[in-house]
């Protein structure tokens, strides 16, 4: 470790490979040295390379973003320690440094909290029961059996400490997420069960951690169709609960010897109508002279922020935590919330859909720190395309590898039609400094099998890693459209050739069991011959003409296929694993 000249980033490094003096890596920190080692691994020749020598190079390198993240949801469907360790290893290998750990949601509370055993005894178990208050209802395919491994499960305190230490050894920060005030059904149900049990036993503290008002007659429905999943801001017990959970999470990080600077406190998708007919919330509004539910939202997060600050933490959350719902020209609109611009809030912005394409920039320009996680570019749970064989969801977009590669963090709308840019804000110089980084996001509603994570995340995560670490490529800043298009073609060719011929083959060698997506080949019938190619040069294409799916022993595609039959083609990795099959009738 030492000083890397000209580099202020603590993650900067310098790698020198010299025929006389050998290999030297200098980093501004241990993390910098670690990243230099990853680059050295990338430069090592693959087995069978004609020239096995390392090149003589001198590389000085540093990331452009301090936050290079992956959000892993273990609440909707549970994924255990071995899966978390696997992805921490892969994140470290590709120089990502932040695990955003989505630990709680409507369908599951996945972290043991001392003093509140109901959170995991009830909130971490899904299945059927003959009486209420025993477990959560099935969801996302978990079925009636409470032993279903995806529906039920949680991390013990010891598990979480192990994860924190494993991440720290790989220079990865863990940011736990505790969802609120919406997306909190698991907690709400668990604390109601606690209330009834304590009350029946004559306990005087039965309502100490209660999260909802029994007299609430509010009418609302979440996107997931829940109407009983919201923490009530009018109950003092809600803040007692939040303070207890935050304090216990802080203790866990302290016990692990791992710094904790922030907790992600949710904030997304509070349904319209929540709290409006709650006597407890209405009473609070009268006491505090609050006029609207938006004011009540501000009160709630003012209290949450105070709880965090008592532990020396700043507040993170989804974009709604930094935004305020209002009406403009008769239409609903999210605007930067002036209440919290000087609080140090960090907003993770997922919404770049129609009408909100510039929301991240408006929040940054207003003074909020921003992590960019746009659904149309960074959501790994989105299906790649409309092919019904492709897993994933499509409520936000279809996201192919090139959609991630083509993301321009500082200019979302550079390549959008002129009409789409009208009335949209860009980043000011001040706002640009507020962009802390980018993050890939994986919600797991459709992900019960860990292999499905591999398929959805890889190799798209490699494009995320490229955008998070490297400066803007030349095509992203080129003003001339024709010149930008030419530069883009060159950059894309270089990227997919690197993936197909070096990065993924090395992954196949270094780590077995990463079943990354191998896309179906592209097929074209031209002049009676089938032409085949693949998005990742370097993968072997094999075909059949007898109707069977291609296997590792099938004939390789070495040129145009002239056979006049049903042609099926698949790409194979260097270990012989096939991807999706493409087929075409050559008549």
LUMBA-959593 format. One record per residue (C-alpha): residue in three letters; chain; x, y, z. Coordinates in nm, 3 decimals. Layout:
BEGIN
   r c    east   north      up
 ALA A       X       Y       Z
...
This chain:
BEGIN
   r c    east   north      up
 UNK A   0.000   0.000   0.000
 UNK A   0.120   0.352  -0.075
 UNK A   0.031   0.672  -0.253
 UNK A  -0.094   0.651  -0.612
 UNK A   0.023   0.972  -0.771
 UNK A  -0.249   1.195  -0.909
 UNK A  -0.533   0.985  -0.761
 UNK A  -0.743   1.093  -0.463
 UNK A  -0.985   0.799  -0.460
 UNK A  -0.913   0.559  -0.173
 UNK A  -0.982   0.277  -0.420
 UNK A  -0.721   0.386  -0.672
 UNK A  -0.432   0.159  -0.763
 UNK A  -0.128   0.138  -0.990
 UNK A  -0.025  -0.191  -1.149
 UNK A   0.313  -0.226  -1.316
 UNK A   0.426  -0.541  -1.497
 UNK A   0.789  -0.514  -1.595
 UNK A   1.009  -0.785  -1.746
 UNK A   1.306  -0.689  -1.525
 UNK A   1.143  -0.586  -1.200
 UNK A   0.840  -0.814  -1.193
 UNK A   0.492  -0.711  -1.080
 UNK A   0.416  -0.423  -0.844
 UNK A   0.076  -0.310  -0.718
 UNK A   0.032   0.011  -0.520
 UNK A  -0.302   0.117  -0.374
 UNK A  -0.424   0.419  -0.185
 UNK A  -0.583   0.168   0.053
 UNK A  -0.608  -0.209   0.095
 UNK A  -0.914  -0.190  -0.131
 UNK A  -0.701  -0.030  -0.402
 UNK A  -0.445  -0.310  -0.380
 UNK A  -0.730  -0.563  -0.395
 UNK A  -0.867  -0.408  -0.714
 UNK A  -0.520  -0.407  -0.864
 UNK A  -0.506  -0.781  -0.801
 UNK A  -0.837  -0.826  -0.983
 UNK A  -0.695  -0.646  -1.285
 UNK A  -0.387  -0.868  -1.272
 UNK A  -0.614  -1.173  -1.273
 UNK A  -0.787  -1.037  -1.581
 UNK A  -0.454  -1.003  -1.759
 UNK A  -0.343  -1.358  -1.691
 UNK A  -0.349  -1.565  -2.012
 UNK A  -0.616  -1.829  -2.046
 UNK A  -0.505  -2.191  -2.074
 UNK A  -0.421  -2.275  -2.433
 UNK A  -0.325  -1.919  -2.523
 UNK A  -0.060  -1.914  -2.796
 UNK A   0.156  -1.667  -2.604
 UNK A   0.128  -1.731  -2.229
 UNK A   0.342  -1.430  -2.131
 UNK A   0.197  -1.136  -1.942
 UNK A   0.217  -0.803  -2.125
 UNK A   0.440  -0.529  -1.993
 UNK A   0.202  -0.259  -1.874
 UNK A   0.171   0.033  -1.637
 UNK A  -0.190   0.095  -1.534
 UNK A  -0.316   0.370  -1.307
 UNK A  -0.683   0.324  -1.237
 UNK A  -0.961   0.448  -1.009
 UNK A  -1.341   0.423  -1.007
 UNK A  -1.556   0.714  -1.110
 UNK A  -1.826   0.625  -0.854
 UNK A  -1.780   0.549  -0.485
 UNK A  -2.104   0.349  -0.477
 UNK A  -2.103   0.047  -0.711
 UNK A  -2.383  -0.170  -0.592
 UNK A  -2.604  -0.473  -0.619
 UNK A  -2.937  -0.490  -0.436
 UNK A  -3.029  -0.847  -0.340
 UNK A  -3.385  -0.911  -0.223
 UNK A  -3.412  -1.204   0.021
 UNK A  -3.757  -1.104   0.149
 UNK A  -3.990  -1.196  -0.138
 UNK A  -3.816  -1.531  -0.177
 UNK A  -3.549  -1.627   0.073
 UNK A  -3.192  -1.701  -0.034
 UNK A  -2.949  -1.823   0.227
 UNK A  -2.591  -1.762   0.331
 UNK A  -2.425  -1.969   0.059
 UNK A  -2.601  -1.765  -0.210
 UNK A  -2.507  -1.438  -0.043
 UNK A  -2.143  -1.549  -0.016
 UNK A  -2.140  -1.646  -0.383
 UNK A  -2.259  -1.304  -0.491
 UNK A  -2.023  -1.123  -0.257
 UNK A  -1.741  -1.314  -0.426
 UNK A  -1.865  -1.218  -0.771
 UNK A  -1.918  -0.856  -0.673
 UNK A  -1.563  -0.835  -0.542
 UNK A  -1.426  -1.002  -0.854
 UNK A  -1.576  -0.727  -1.069
 UNK A  -1.498  -0.438  -0.833
 UNK A  -1.846  -0.372  -0.696
 UNK A  -1.831  -0.245  -0.340
 UNK A  -2.184  -0.220  -0.195
 UNK A  -2.440  -0.490  -0.114
 UNK A  -2.780  -0.330  -0.064
 UNK A  -2.944  -0.605   0.142
 UNK A  -3.325  -0.603   0.106
 UNK A  -3.404  -0.789   0.427
 UNK A  -3.772  -0.709   0.486
 UNK A  -4.088  -0.669   0.283
 UNK A  -4.456  -0.758   0.287
 UNK A  -4.381  -1.126   0.234
 UNK A  -4.095  -1.180   0.473
 UNK A  -3.879  -1.044   0.756
 UNK A  -3.541  -1.215   0.723
 UNK A  -3.321  -1.088   1.007
 UNK A  -3.331  -1.201   1.371
 UNK A  -3.387  -0.902   1.599
 UNK A  -3.313  -0.952   1.968
 UNK A  -3.618  -0.887   2.183
 UNK A  -3.866  -0.933   1.899
 UNK A  -3.866  -1.306   1.820
 UNK A  -4.207  -1.278   1.648
 UNK A  -4.044  -1.099   1.355
 UNK A  -3.883  -1.422   1.240
 UNK A  -4.102  -1.682   1.413
 UNK A  -4.405  -1.538   1.230
 UNK A  -4.277  -1.286   0.977
 UNK A  -4.015  -1.518   0.826
 UNK A  -4.251  -1.814   0.774
 UNK A  -4.508  -1.857   0.497
 UNK A  -4.767  -2.133   0.472
 UNK A  -5.114  -2.246   0.572
 UNK A  -5.236  -2.255   0.932
 UNK A  -5.564  -2.345   1.100
 UNK A  -5.557  -2.028   1.309
 UNK A  -5.442  -1.667   1.256
 UNK A  -5.125  -1.516   1.390
 UNK A  -4.907  -1.820   1.332
 UNK A  -4.738  -1.741   1.000
 UNK A  -4.779  -1.539   0.682
 UNK A  -4.988  -1.655   0.390
 UNK A  -4.817  -1.821   0.092
 UNK A  -4.681  -1.595  -0.179
 UNK A  -4.473  -1.615  -0.497
 UNK A  -4.511  -1.990  -0.529
 UNK A  -4.415  -2.081  -0.173
 UNK A  -4.726  -2.297  -0.129
 UNK A  -4.893  -2.423   0.189
 UNK A  -4.592  -2.595   0.347
 UNK A  -4.411  -2.369   0.599
 UNK A  -4.095  -2.571   0.534
 UNK A  -4.070  -2.439   0.179
 UNK A  -3.713  -2.305   0.158
 UNK A  -3.797  -2.003  -0.055
 UNK A  -4.105  -1.896   0.140
 UNK A  -3.960  -1.948   0.487
 UNK A  -3.620  -1.871   0.630
 UNK A  -3.415  -1.601   0.796
 UNK A  -3.064  -1.506   0.900
 UNK A  -2.978  -1.558   1.264
 UNK A  -2.769  -1.295   1.435
 UNK A  -2.468  -1.526   1.391
 UNK A  -2.545  -1.565   1.020
 UNK A  -2.562  -1.189   0.972
 UNK A  -2.234  -1.133   1.156
 UNK A  -2.072  -1.391   0.928
 UNK A  -2.207  -1.216   0.618
 UNK A  -2.082  -0.878   0.739
 UNK A  -1.733  -1.012   0.803
 UNK A  -1.726  -1.199   0.472
 UNK A  -1.820  -0.878   0.290
 UNK A  -1.566  -0.668   0.481
 UNK A  -1.287  -0.907   0.381
 UNK A  -1.382  -0.834   0.018
 UNK A  -1.404  -0.456   0.065
 UNK A  -1.782  -0.455   0.032
 UNK A  -2.012  -0.240   0.245
 UNK A  -2.343  -0.395   0.350
 UNK A  -2.636  -0.153   0.364
 UNK A  -2.933  -0.327   0.529
 UNK A  -3.280  -0.225   0.417
 UNK A  -3.574  -0.218   0.659
 UNK A  -3.886  -0.142   0.452
 UNK A  -4.135   0.118   0.578
 UNK A  -4.395   0.260   0.604
 UNK A  -4.536   0.053   0.316
 UNK A  -4.409  -0.292   0.218
 UNK A  -4.417  -0.376   0.590
 UNK A  -4.683  -0.647   0.615
 UNK A  -4.451  -0.909   0.766
 UNK A  -4.364  -0.671   1.050
 UNK A  -4.722  -0.547   1.090
 UNK A  -4.860  -0.900   1.115
 UNK A  -4.584  -1.018   1.349
 UNK A  -4.634  -0.726   1.587
 UNK A  -5.014  -0.776   1.585
 UNK A  -4.960  -1.141   1.681
 UNK A  -4.726  -1.027   1.958
 UNK A  -4.992  -0.785   2.082
 UNK A  -5.265  -1.050   2.100
 UNK A  -5.042  -1.303   2.275
 UNK A  -4.914  -1.052   2.530
 UNK A  -5.261  -0.916   2.596
 UNK A  -5.403  -1.266   2.646
 UNK A  -5.121  -1.336   2.892
 UNK A  -5.196  -1.015   3.082
 UNK A  -4.880  -0.839   2.967
 UNK A  -4.885  -0.465   3.030
 UNK A  -4.658  -0.392   2.733
 UNK A  -4.878  -0.566   2.474
 UNK A  -4.908  -0.256   2.255
 UNK A  -4.545  -0.146   2.295
 UNK A  -4.446  -0.235   1.936
 UNK A  -4.787  -0.231   1.766
 UNK A  -4.764  -0.097   1.409
 UNK A  -5.124  -0.045   1.302
 UNK A  -5.436   0.124   1.431
 UNK A  -5.716  -0.131   1.488
 UNK A  -5.973   0.144   1.419
 UNK A  -5.818   0.245   1.087
 UNK A  -6.083   0.242   0.813
 UNK A  -5.858   0.378   0.538
 UNK A  -5.921   0.238   0.191
 UNK A  -5.609   0.161  -0.007
 UNK A  -5.442  -0.115  -0.202
 UNK A  -5.076  -0.169  -0.278
 UNK A  -4.941  -0.273  -0.620
 UNK A  -4.912  -0.620  -0.464
 UNK A  -5.285  -0.596  -0.365
 UNK A  -5.233  -0.569   0.012
 UNK A  -5.452  -0.344   0.227
 UNK A  -5.304  -0.430   0.568
 UNK A  -4.932  -0.371   0.523
 UNK A  -4.861  -0.011   0.629
 UNK A  -4.692   0.115   0.946
 UNK A  -4.910   0.380   1.109
 UNK A  -4.730   0.709   1.186
 UNK A  -4.994   0.810   1.440
 UNK A  -4.888   0.544   1.690
 UNK A  -4.595   0.615   1.920
 UNK A  -4.541   0.240   1.927
 UNK A  -4.439   0.255   1.559
 UNK A  -4.139   0.470   1.649
 UNK A  -4.059   0.251   1.949
 UNK A  -4.045  -0.044   1.709
 UNK A  -3.826   0.140   1.455
 UNK A  -3.589   0.263   1.727
 UNK A  -3.554  -0.091   1.864
 UNK A  -3.481  -0.244   1.524
 UNK A  -3.230   0.027   1.431
 UNK A  -3.050  -0.011   1.764
 UNK A  -3.023  -0.388   1.718
 UNK A  -2.890  -0.356   1.363
 UNK A  -2.631  -0.106   1.485
 UNK A  -2.526  -0.354   1.757
 UNK A  -2.482  -0.629   1.498
 UNK A  -2.252  -0.418   1.284
 UNK A  -2.055  -0.310   1.588
 UNK A  -2.019  -0.672   1.700
 UNK A  -1.892  -0.768   1.356
 UNK A  -1.638  -0.485   1.358
 UNK A  -1.796  -0.348   1.042
 UNK A  -1.872   0.024   1.004
 UNK A  -2.234   0.121   0.951
 UNK A  -2.296   0.465   0.806
 UNK A  -2.654   0.433   0.689
 UNK A  -2.960   0.210   0.691
 UNK A  -3.192   0.205   0.393
 UNK A  -3.533   0.291   0.540
 UNK A  -3.753   0.200   0.245
 UNK A  -4.008   0.465   0.149
 UNK A  -4.142   0.324  -0.177
 UNK A  -4.496   0.264  -0.294
 UNK A  -4.705   0.393  -0.006
 UNK A  -5.052   0.352  -0.158
 UNK A  -5.286   0.648  -0.197
 UNK A  -5.546   0.647   0.080
 UNK A  -5.327   0.505   0.353
 UNK A  -5.370   0.672   0.696
 UNK A  -5.656   0.897   0.576
 UNK A  -5.921   0.733   0.801
 UNK A  -5.700   0.629   1.091
 UNK A  -5.812   0.792   1.417
 UNK A  -5.456   0.768   1.550
 UNK A  -5.308   0.944   1.248
 UNK A  -5.583   1.205   1.236
 UNK A  -5.528   1.282   1.604
 UNK A  -5.157   1.326   1.542
 UNK A  -5.228   1.559   1.251
 UNK A  -5.446   1.777   1.472
 UNK A  -5.182   1.789   1.748
 UNK A  -4.899   1.872   1.510
 UNK A  -5.110   2.101   1.286
 UNK A  -5.045   1.887   0.978
 UNK A  -5.273   1.958   0.685
 UNK A  -5.228   1.663   0.448
 UNK A  -5.103   1.306   0.435
 UNK A  -4.792   1.444   0.262
 UNK A  -4.726   1.646   0.578
 UNK A  -4.778   1.330   0.782
 UNK A  -4.519   1.156   0.561
 UNK A  -4.274   1.436   0.641
 UNK A  -4.345   1.399   1.012
 UNK A  -4.285   1.023   0.992
 UNK A  -3.948   1.052   0.817
 UNK A  -3.845   1.341   1.039
 UNK A  -3.886   1.102   1.333
 UNK A  -3.707   0.819   1.147
 UNK A  -3.419   1.053   1.063
 UNK A  -3.390   1.150   1.428
 UNK A  -3.369   0.784   1.531
 UNK A  -3.087   0.725   1.284
 UNK A  -2.898   1.039   1.379
 UNK A  -2.886   0.928   1.742
 UNK A  -2.665   0.645   1.619
 UNK A  -2.454   0.869   1.393
 UNK A  -2.624   0.739   1.077
 UNK A  -2.767   0.918   0.775
 UNK A  -3.094   0.814   0.615
 UNK A  -3.112   0.627   0.286
 UNK A  -3.427   0.524   0.105
 UNK A  -3.605   0.492  -0.224
 UNK A  -3.671   0.811  -0.417
 UNK A  -4.010   0.869  -0.255
 UNK A  -3.831   0.944   0.072
 UNK A  -3.679   1.252  -0.093
 UNK A  -3.983   1.345  -0.300
 UNK A  -4.319   1.501  -0.230
 UNK A  -4.645   1.415  -0.402
 UNK A  -4.820   1.718  -0.544
 UNK A  -5.053   1.818  -0.825
 UNK A  -4.938   2.022  -1.123
 UNK A  -5.178   2.122  -1.400
 UNK A  -5.425   1.864  -1.275
 UNK A  -5.174   1.578  -1.286
 UNK A  -4.995   1.397  -1.004
 UNK A  -4.625   1.477  -0.991
 UNK A  -4.327   1.399  -0.770
 UNK A  -4.113   1.699  -0.686
 UNK A  -3.804   1.728  -0.463
 UNK A  -3.919   1.757  -0.104
 UNK A  -3.781   2.086   0.033
 UNK A  -3.814   1.955   0.390
 UNK A  -3.510   1.725   0.382
 UNK A  -3.265   1.870   0.129
 UNK A  -3.014   1.964   0.400
 UNK A  -3.044   1.642   0.601
 UNK A  -2.793   1.432   0.408
 UNK A  -3.057   1.192   0.279
 UNK A  -2.946   0.950   0.009
 UNK A  -3.218   0.860  -0.243
 UNK A  -3.205   0.549  -0.458
 UNK A  -3.396   0.643  -0.772
 UNK A  -3.567   0.360  -0.961
 UNK A  -3.833   0.558  -1.145
 UNK A  -3.730   0.677  -1.488
 UNK A  -4.056   0.578  -1.652
 UNK A  -4.263   0.815  -1.866
 UNK A  -4.312   1.145  -1.689
 UNK A  -4.032   1.081  -1.438
 UNK A  -3.738   1.039  -1.676
 UNK A  -3.553   1.327  -1.509
 UNK A  -3.661   1.268  -1.148
 UNK A  -3.314   1.158  -1.038
 UNK A  -3.161   1.473  -1.181
 UNK A  -3.421   1.700  -1.023
 UNK A  -3.356   1.542  -0.684
 UNK A  -2.979   1.576  -0.724
 UNK A  -3.011   1.938  -0.838
 UNK A  -3.225   2.005  -0.530
 UNK A  -2.950   1.881  -0.298
 UNK A  -3.016   1.511  -0.240
 UNK A  -2.741   1.253  -0.272
 UNK A  -2.847   1.007  -0.540
 UNK A  -2.784   0.643  -0.627
 UNK A  -2.903   0.570  -0.981
 UNK A  -3.101   0.246  -1.016
 UNK A  -3.333   0.313  -1.312
 UNK A  -3.578   0.033  -1.382
 UNK A  -3.526   0.046  -1.759
 UNK A  -3.150  -0.005  -1.726
 UNK A  -3.055  -0.151  -1.388
 UNK A  -3.335  -0.385  -1.280
 UNK A  -3.201  -0.736  -1.315
 UNK A  -3.542  -0.893  -1.244
 UNK A  -3.675  -0.754  -1.573
 UNK A  -3.697  -1.015  -1.848
 UNK A  -3.448  -0.972  -2.129
 UNK A  -3.714  -0.962  -2.399
 UNK A  -4.064  -1.077  -2.492
 UNK A  -3.967  -1.440  -2.560
 UNK A  -4.199  -1.643  -2.334
 UNK A  -3.905  -1.868  -2.245
 UNK A  -3.728  -1.574  -2.082
 UNK A  -3.782  -1.555  -1.704
 UNK A  -3.848  -1.231  -1.524
 UNK A  -4.107  -0.955  -1.512
 UNK A  -4.184  -0.673  -1.751
 UNK A  -4.378  -0.407  -1.561
 UNK A  -4.094  -0.159  -1.610
 UNK A  -3.919  -0.263  -1.929
 UNK A  -3.740  -0.540  -2.110
 UNK A  -3.368  -0.507  -2.036
 UNK A  -3.112  -0.662  -2.267
 UNK A  -2.737  -0.661  -2.216
 UNK A  -2.699  -0.368  -2.454
 UNK A  -2.959  -0.165  -2.259
 UNK A  -2.734  -0.186  -1.952
 UNK A  -2.419  -0.122  -2.155
 UNK A  -2.577   0.187  -2.316
 UNK A  -2.675   0.350  -1.986
 UNK A  -2.529   0.700  -1.956
 UNK A  -2.550   0.791  -1.587
 UNK A  -2.511   1.166  -1.633
 UNK A  -2.738   1.195  -1.938
 UNK A  -3.027   0.947  -1.933
 UNK A  -3.196   1.113  -2.227
 UNK A  -2.902   1.174  -2.459
 UNK A  -3.033   0.934  -2.722
 UNK A  -3.404   0.991  -2.658
 UNK A  -3.622   1.155  -2.923
 UNK A  -3.639   1.534  -2.904
 UNK A  -4.003   1.513  -2.794
 UNK A  -3.909   1.307  -2.490
 UNK A  -3.655   1.568  -2.380
 UNK A  -3.893   1.863  -2.383
 UNK A  -3.941   2.003  -2.034
 UNK A  -3.691   1.762  -1.878
 UNK A  -3.409   1.873  -1.654
 UNK A  -3.047   1.775  -1.696
 UNK A  -2.786   1.764  -1.424
 UNK A  -2.636   2.088  -1.307
 UNK A  -2.268   2.090  -1.212
 UNK A  -2.387   2.090  -0.851
 UNK A  -2.627   1.806  -0.911
 UNK A  -2.362   1.601  -1.087
 UNK A  -2.154   1.604  -0.770
 UNK A  -2.454   1.461  -0.583
 UNK A  -2.461   1.139  -0.787
 UNK A  -2.293   0.888  -0.556
 UNK A  -2.307   0.592  -0.790
 UNK A  -2.516   0.329  -0.963
 UNK A  -2.673   0.006  -0.853
 UNK A  -2.813  -0.309  -1.011
 UNK A  -3.136  -0.424  -0.850
 UNK A  -3.273  -0.777  -0.813
 UNK A  -3.616  -0.824  -0.663
 UNK A  -3.700  -1.191  -0.629
 UNK A  -4.074  -1.230  -0.680
 UNK A  -4.002  -1.476  -0.963
 UNK A  -3.671  -1.606  -0.826
 UNK A  -3.706  -1.917  -0.610
 UNK A  -3.399  -2.102  -0.739
 UNK A  -3.048  -1.957  -0.690
 UNK A  -2.966  -2.059  -1.048
 UNK A  -3.232  -1.813  -1.163
 UNK A  -3.026  -1.536  -0.999
 UNK A  -2.729  -1.638  -1.213
 UNK A  -2.939  -1.626  -1.528
 UNK A  -3.097  -1.289  -1.458
 UNK A  -2.792  -1.111  -1.320
 UNK A  -2.505  -1.241  -1.533
 UNK A  -2.367  -1.116  -1.763
 UNK A  -2.576  -0.799  -1.727
 UNK A  -2.395  -0.726  -1.399
 UNK A  -2.069  -0.703  -1.592
 UNK A  -2.210  -0.411  -1.790
 UNK A  -2.316  -0.250  -1.461
 UNK A  -1.962  -0.294  -1.329
 UNK A  -1.821  -0.132  -1.643
 UNK A  -2.050   0.171  -1.614
 UNK A  -1.984   0.205  -1.240
 UNK A  -1.605   0.194  -1.263
 UNK A  -1.500   0.343  -1.596
 UNK A  -1.542   0.704  -1.709
 UNK A  -1.799   0.787  -1.974
 UNK A  -1.697   0.626  -2.303
 UNK A  -1.631   0.856  -2.598
 UNK A  -1.964   0.775  -2.763
 UNK A  -2.155   0.894  -2.458
 UNK A  -2.012   1.246  -2.473
 UNK A  -1.980   1.289  -2.850
 UNK A  -2.220   1.557  -2.974
 UNK A  -2.223   1.457  -3.341
 UNK A  -2.479   1.171  -3.383
 UNK A  -2.298   1.000  -3.671
 UNK A  -1.965   1.012  -3.493
 UNK A  -2.126   0.894  -3.167
 UNK A  -2.287   0.599  -3.349
 UNK A  -1.953   0.494  -3.499
 UNK A  -1.779   0.520  -3.162
 UNK A  -2.059   0.321  -3.003
 UNK A  -2.028   0.039  -3.256
 UNK A  -1.658   0.012  -3.181
 UNK A  -1.711   0.021  -2.804
 UNK A  -1.990  -0.238  -2.813
 UNK A  -1.783  -0.471  -3.028
 UNK A  -1.495  -0.440  -2.785
 UNK A  -1.717  -0.504  -2.486
 UNK A  -1.891  -0.817  -2.615
 UNK A  -1.565  -0.957  -2.753
 UNK A  -1.405  -0.908  -2.411
 UNK A  -1.697  -1.084  -2.242
 UNK A  -1.720  -1.374  -2.484
 UNK A  -1.350  -1.438  -2.536
 UNK A  -1.191  -1.347  -2.203
 UNK A  -1.417  -1.258  -1.912
 UNK A  -1.676  -1.536  -1.924
 UNK A  -1.429  -1.810  -2.023
 UNK A  -1.216  -1.706  -1.725
 UNK A  -1.525  -1.718  -1.503
 UNK A  -1.595  -2.072  -1.628
 UNK A  -1.244  -2.170  -1.522
 UNK A  -1.226  -1.985  -1.191
 UNK A  -1.566  -2.064  -1.050
 UNK A  -1.792  -2.354  -1.135
 UNK A  -2.166  -2.319  -1.096
 UNK A  -2.230  -1.967  -1.225
 UNK A  -2.499  -2.045  -1.479
 UNK A  -2.496  -1.710  -1.653
 UNK A  -2.740  -1.648  -1.935
 UNK A  -2.629  -1.769  -2.275
 UNK A  -2.858  -1.594  -2.520
 UNK A  -3.010  -1.779  -2.816
 UNK A  -2.815  -1.729  -3.141
 UNK A  -2.942  -1.503  -3.415
 UNK A  -3.050  -1.695  -3.727
 UNK A  -3.117  -1.569  -4.078
 UNK A  -3.214  -1.763  -4.390
 UNK A  -3.048  -1.614  -4.695
 UNK A  -3.022  -1.770  -5.040
 UNK A  -3.118  -2.113  -4.906
 UNK A  -2.858  -2.110  -4.631
 UNK A  -2.887  -2.046  -4.258
 UNK A  -2.653  -1.783  -4.120
 UNK A  -2.589  -1.790  -3.744
 UNK A  -2.419  -1.551  -3.506
 UNK A  -2.418  -1.468  -3.136
 UNK A  -2.408  -1.154  -2.926
 UNK A  -2.096  -1.286  -2.749
 UNK A  -1.819  -1.375  -2.994
 UNK A  -1.607  -1.663  -2.874
 UNK A  -1.887  -1.895  -2.765
 UNK A  -1.913  -2.215  -2.969
 UNK A  -2.228  -2.252  -3.181
 UNK A  -2.359  -2.605  -3.246
 UNK A  -2.656  -2.716  -3.451
 UNK A  -2.885  -3.006  -3.537
 UNK A  -3.112  -3.073  -3.832
 UNK A  -3.312  -3.368  -3.696
 UNK A  -3.540  -3.177  -3.460
 UNK A  -3.340  -3.255  -3.145
 UNK A  -3.190  -2.980  -2.930
 UNK A  -2.818  -2.924  -2.986
 UNK A  -2.583  -3.096  -2.741
 UNK A  -2.214  -3.055  -2.662
 UNK A  -2.143  -3.329  -2.921
 UNK A  -2.349  -3.170  -3.200
 UNK A  -2.184  -3.035  -3.511
 UNK A  -2.021  -2.693  -3.472
 UNK A  -2.132  -2.404  -3.688
 UNK A  -1.830  -2.322  -3.905
 UNK A  -2.010  -2.123  -4.175
 UNK A  -2.348  -2.103  -4.349
 UNK A  -2.567  -2.411  -4.291
 UNK A  -2.699  -2.545  -4.623
 UNK A  -2.918  -2.832  -4.500
 UNK A  -3.286  -2.794  -4.598
 UNK A  -3.451  -2.893  -4.275
 UNK A  -3.548  -2.755  -3.935
 UNK A  -3.222  -2.610  -3.806
 UNK A  -3.171  -2.569  -3.432
 UNK A  -2.871  -2.380  -3.298
 UNK A  -2.743  -2.313  -2.947
 UNK A  -2.434  -2.149  -2.803
 UNK A  -2.213  -2.333  -2.554
 UNK A  -1.969  -2.209  -2.293
 UNK A  -1.623  -2.361  -2.262
 UNK A  -1.757  -2.623  -2.019
 UNK A  -2.019  -2.744  -2.267
 UNK A  -2.322  -2.581  -2.105
 UNK A  -2.583  -2.479  -2.365
 UNK A  -2.789  -2.163  -2.380
 UNK A  -3.136  -2.110  -2.521
 UNK A  -3.203  -2.279  -2.854
 UNK A  -3.295  -2.083  -3.167
 UNK A  -3.459  -2.259  -3.459
 UNK A  -3.554  -2.180  -3.817
 UNK A  -3.703  -2.379  -4.103
 UNK A  -3.474  -2.384  -4.407
 UNK A  -3.702  -2.497  -4.690
